[in-house]
Amino acid sequence: NNGTLSAVVRPGDTLQGGSTLKSTADLTQNSHINNLGDVSFTAALNDGGQGVYVRAAMGPATPRVVARTGMLMPGVGIFSTSQGVGFPGPSGGAMINDLGQVMFIATLTNGDTYLLVATPNF
């Protein structure tokens, strides 16, 4: 095979907002690559939080935060986890389309769970 293989993120990498990556979700539906090469993923953080991130193909190497534990999402609430029902750890999906919009499940600090589409302004 003459293809290439490269890591999107590794444990210990610094993420936007100052957190470091503990691990990515181990379910394939929690990461996605669009036709532009942008990659979205859910992550467990070394500070005990969780987040949804995007690493743009044509942008900075540091993955950009879409939502993370403690982050206020205007008009929605405060993000707690990206946990899907019945799954431990980050498992709320992170699907990115060619417009850069990311769809994911967010559980808020009040316990409500939303299916959201975020249009990051990176």
ABEGO torsion letter per residue (X at the ends): XABBBBBABBBGBBBBGGBBBABBBABAAABBBBAAGBBBBBBBBAAGBBBBBBBBAABBABBBBABBBGBBBBGAEBBABABBBGBBEBAAEBBBBAAGBBBBBBBBAAGBBBBBBBBBBX
